[in-house]
């Protein structure tokens, strides 16, 4: 991963954490909802990466 990719990923995660913190602070979401949202996101990204490797990656 290049420096630019790492910086971009860190910036996106920081924005997401700020928004989740704001939602918690304002009372829009509780900790269980935030944990569920994070879990769904991790599952979606992990599943997408797994399917990409299994189905669409070219054989060498």
C-alpha positions, 0 to 999 in steps of 0.5 A: 500500500502506498503512502497516498493509499494509507493517507486516504484510508486513514482520512476516510476512517477518521471522517467515519469515526467523527460522524459516528461520534457525532451520532452517538453524542447527539443521541441518534445512535447508541453503542449497540447500533454503532457496533452493528454498523461497524460489523456490517461494514467489516463483513461487507468489505471482507466479503467483497474482497473474498469474492473478488479473490475467488471469482474475478482475480486472474490466474497467473 
